[in-house]
Amino acid sequence: MKRRQRLHPTVRKEQILDAALTLSQADGYQTITRQSVATLAGCSEGLVSLYFSTMPQLRRAVMSAAIARANLGILAQGIAVKDAKALRAPEELRRQAVQLMMGG
């Protein structure tokens, strides 16, 4: 059995968030699960819960990271479902995300 590597908490949290972003981009941020994030991050579901207590909290973190990283695909998903964070993103990012949704 392969032992998991113990990472510094900030590194592990970022790894989990990166996995959630990857899954959100591929499958939609509304469809991510603890299990899918944990599998991609190479950790347990309990560890995902430790850093992001609830799925809404994880989704908020994903949207915040998408805005900070100018990930228009995830931002567009948030705008489409009227996510509060997405709707408060900088105007220019929102405009670009909507343009992406419209196929432009």
Rosetta silent file (secondary structure, phi, psi, omega in degrees, C-alpha in Angstrom):
SEQUENCE: MKRRQRLHPTVRKEQILDAALTLSQADGYQTITRQSVATLAGCSEGLVSLYFSTMPQLRRAVMSAAIARANLGILAQGIAVKDAKALRAPEELRRQAVQLMMGG
SCORE:     score description
SCORE:     0.000 S_00000001
   1 L     0.000  133.254 -178.567    0.000    0.000    0.000 S_00000001
   2 L   -80.216  131.069  177.938    1.344    3.407   -1.001 S_00000001
   3 L   -82.950  140.303  177.334    1.758    5.900    1.830 S_00000001
   4 L   -81.527  147.006 -178.917    0.465    9.379    1.242 S_00000001
   5 L   -84.324  133.513  176.622    2.867   12.234    1.603 S_00000001
   6 L   -82.779  119.512 -179.182    2.247   14.690    4.422 S_00000001
   7 L  -108.187  158.535  174.493    2.293   18.188    2.987 S_00000001
   8 L   -59.587  141.154 -176.677    2.318   21.564    4.694 S_00000001
   9 H   -52.436  -40.243 -179.739   -1.310   22.621    5.282 S_00000001
  10 H   -69.101  -34.152  177.475   -1.140   25.606    2.923 S_00000001
  11 H   -68.368  -44.419 -179.400    0.362   23.450    0.182 S_00000001
  12 H   -64.217  -43.401  179.889   -2.287   20.750    0.666 S_00000001
  13 H   -60.939  -42.625  178.652   -5.142   23.282    0.688 S_00000001
  14 H   -65.201  -37.535  177.536   -3.837   24.799   -2.559 S_00000001
  15 H   -63.186  -42.724  178.444   -3.527   21.310   -4.061 S_00000001
  16 H   -64.727  -44.511  179.295   -7.151   20.566   -3.165 S_00000001
  17 H   -63.678  -40.991  177.704   -8.293   23.901   -4.598 S_00000001
  18 H   -61.434  -40.631  177.871   -6.316   23.281   -7.804 S_00000001
  19 H   -63.378  -42.975  179.254   -8.003   19.880   -8.152 S_00000001
  20 H   -63.547  -39.047  177.294  -11.413   21.492   -7.646 S_00000001
  21 H   -64.919  -43.802  178.986  -10.597   24.113  -10.290 S_00000001
  22 H   -59.637  -46.929  179.275   -9.485   21.451  -12.757 S_00000001
  23 H   -66.055  -38.089  179.229  -12.688   19.469  -12.227 S_00000001
  24 H   -62.947  -41.490  179.430  -14.800   22.617  -12.397 S_00000001
  25 H   -65.003  -40.861 -175.647  -13.274   23.553  -15.730 S_00000001
  26 H   -79.088  -42.729 -169.616  -13.811   20.060  -17.135 S_00000001
  27 H  -118.793   -8.662 -177.928  -17.179   19.076  -15.652 S_00000001
  28 L   105.523  131.290 -174.201  -18.759   22.218  -14.202 S_00000001
  29 L   -70.054  -20.654  177.689  -18.207   23.765  -10.815 S_00000001
  30 L   -75.943  -16.442 -174.479  -21.739   22.877   -9.682 S_00000001
  31 L  -102.112   -3.410 -179.102  -21.045   19.171  -10.204 S_00000001
  32 L   -65.679  148.361  177.533  -17.819   18.736   -8.226 S_00000001
  33 L  -126.782  160.868  175.575  -17.952   16.376   -5.270 S_00000001
  34 H   -56.642  -43.758 -177.366  -15.695   15.820   -2.287 S_00000001
  35 H   -62.043  -46.202 -178.503  -14.874   12.398   -3.630 S_00000001
  36 H   -66.481  -38.316  178.259  -13.877   13.613   -7.093 S_00000001
  37 H   -66.278  -46.013 -179.740  -11.773   16.445   -5.646 S_00000001
  38 H   -61.148  -42.823  179.993  -10.102   14.119   -3.142 S_00000001
  39 H   -61.045  -48.251 -179.108   -9.328   11.550   -5.824 S_00000001
  40 H   -67.459  -35.740 -179.776   -7.733   14.103   -8.129 S_00000001
  41 H   -78.538  -13.559 -179.726   -5.845   15.774   -5.258 S_00000001
  42 L    73.580   37.853  179.182   -4.607   12.406   -3.985 S_00000001
  43 L  -138.877 -177.421 -179.885   -6.037   12.822   -0.500 S_00000001
  44 L   -87.574  158.943  174.707   -9.001   11.669    1.554 S_00000001
  45 H   -61.046  -34.445  178.945  -12.493   13.153    1.459 S_00000001
  46 H   -61.854  -35.658  178.470  -11.990   13.974    5.138 S_00000001
  47 H   -69.960  -37.644  174.650   -9.042   16.178    4.271 S_00000001
  48 H   -59.966  -44.633  179.266  -11.138   18.045    1.704 S_00000001
  49 H   -65.593  -32.844  178.493  -13.731   18.566    4.449 S_00000001
  50 H   -61.229  -44.050 -177.215  -11.057   19.723    6.876 S_00000001
  51 H   -85.642  -29.992 -179.932  -10.056   22.596    4.593 S_00000001
  52 L  -132.996   92.600 -170.351  -13.479   23.269    3.056 S_00000001
  53 L   -52.722  -41.213 -176.498  -16.144   22.339    5.600 S_00000001
  54 L  -127.366  161.379  176.871  -19.077   22.393    3.197 S_00000001
  55 H   -65.480  -39.379  174.730  -19.517   22.081   -0.542 S_00000001
  56 H   -58.654  -37.447  178.472  -20.856   25.661   -0.751 S_00000001
  57 H   -65.232  -41.838  178.161  -17.644   26.800    0.967 S_00000001
  58 H   -64.140  -43.148  179.643  -15.544   24.849   -1.550 S_00000001
  59 H   -64.249  -37.913  176.390  -17.547   26.284   -4.460 S_00000001
  60 H   -62.893  -41.590  178.462  -17.069   29.823   -3.101 S_00000001
  61 H   -64.690  -39.390  177.881  -13.324   29.180   -2.906 S_00000001
  62 H   -62.473  -45.280 -178.657  -13.354   27.838   -6.469 S_00000001
  63 H   -66.718  -40.579  177.215  -15.180   30.932   -7.718 S_00000001
  64 H   -60.934  -43.536  179.121  -12.841   33.266   -5.825 S_00000001
  65 H   -66.995  -38.637  178.623   -9.824   31.492   -7.306 S_00000001
  66 H   -62.145  -40.642  178.188  -11.385   31.551  -10.781 S_00000001
  67 H   -66.917  -47.305 -178.816  -11.853   35.307  -10.493 S_00000001
  68 H   -61.999  -33.914 -177.913   -8.334   35.846   -9.134 S_00000001
  69 L   -96.387    4.976 -179.084   -6.851   33.702  -11.927 S_00000001
  70 L    54.411   43.820  176.817   -9.151   35.156  -14.603 S_00000001
  71 L   -84.542   94.535 -173.519  -10.533   31.709  -15.422 S_00000001
  72 H   -66.002  -31.214 -179.879  -13.327   32.843  -17.735 S_00000001
  73 H   -62.898  -47.175  179.463  -14.790   29.358  -18.206 S_00000001
  74 H   -71.419  -39.908  177.273  -15.547   28.876  -14.528 S_00000001
  75 H   -59.694  -41.450  178.394  -16.602   32.509  -14.125 S_00000001
  76 H   -61.092  -39.721  176.857  -19.047   32.080  -17.020 S_00000001
  77 H   -60.913  -43.535 -179.789  -20.539   29.041  -15.262 S_00000001
  78 H   -63.667  -41.689  178.209  -20.988   31.119  -12.119 S_00000001
  79 H   -62.770  -42.244 -178.191  -22.654   33.951  -14.000 S_00000001
  80 H   -60.477  -34.061 -179.210  -24.999   31.479  -15.694 S_00000001
  81 L  -100.988   11.363  177.577  -26.223   30.157  -12.330 S_00000001
  82 L    60.293   39.825  175.553  -26.220   33.635  -10.731 S_00000001
  83 L   -63.702  130.593 -175.747  -23.451   32.820   -8.257 S_00000001
  84 H   -58.885  -43.295  179.312  -23.102   35.828   -5.929 S_00000001
  85 H   -64.998  -42.519 -179.866  -19.290   35.916   -6.146 S_00000001
  86 H   -61.601  -40.046 -178.403  -19.348   35.629   -9.927 S_00000001
  87 H   -71.271  -16.312  177.195  -21.820   38.489  -10.176 S_00000001
  88 L  -100.050    4.866  178.815  -19.466   40.668   -8.075 S_00000001
  89 L   -63.764  158.501  177.016  -16.408   39.931  -10.227 S_00000001
  90 L   -53.024  142.158 -173.762  -14.750   42.901  -11.921 S_00000001
  91 H   -54.558  -43.023 -177.910  -16.885   44.211  -14.757 S_00000001
  92 H   -64.553  -40.101  176.723  -14.314   43.543  -17.474 S_00000001
  93 H   -63.867  -43.503  178.100  -13.907   39.894  -16.388 S_00000001
  94 H   -60.163  -43.040 -179.751  -17.692   39.448  -16.340 S_00000001
  95 H   -61.458  -45.092  179.375  -17.943   40.943  -19.813 S_00000001
  96 H   -63.954  -39.667 -179.704  -15.254   38.593  -21.146 S_00000001
  97 H   -65.662  -42.018  178.868  -16.906   35.587  -19.477 S_00000001
  98 H   -64.874  -40.782  177.549  -20.306   36.452  -20.979 S_00000001
  99 H   -59.622  -42.197  177.693  -18.657   36.877  -24.368 S_00000001
 100 H   -61.582  -43.257  179.022  -17.152   33.407  -23.961 S_00000001
 101 H   -60.533  -34.728 -176.325  -20.584   31.975  -23.079 S_00000001
 102 L   -82.697    1.404  177.083  -22.020   33.538  -26.241 S_00000001
 103 L    85.776   18.368 -176.958  -19.373   31.810  -28.333 S_00000001
 104 L  -109.069    0.000    0.000  -17.349   34.925  -29.031 S_00000001
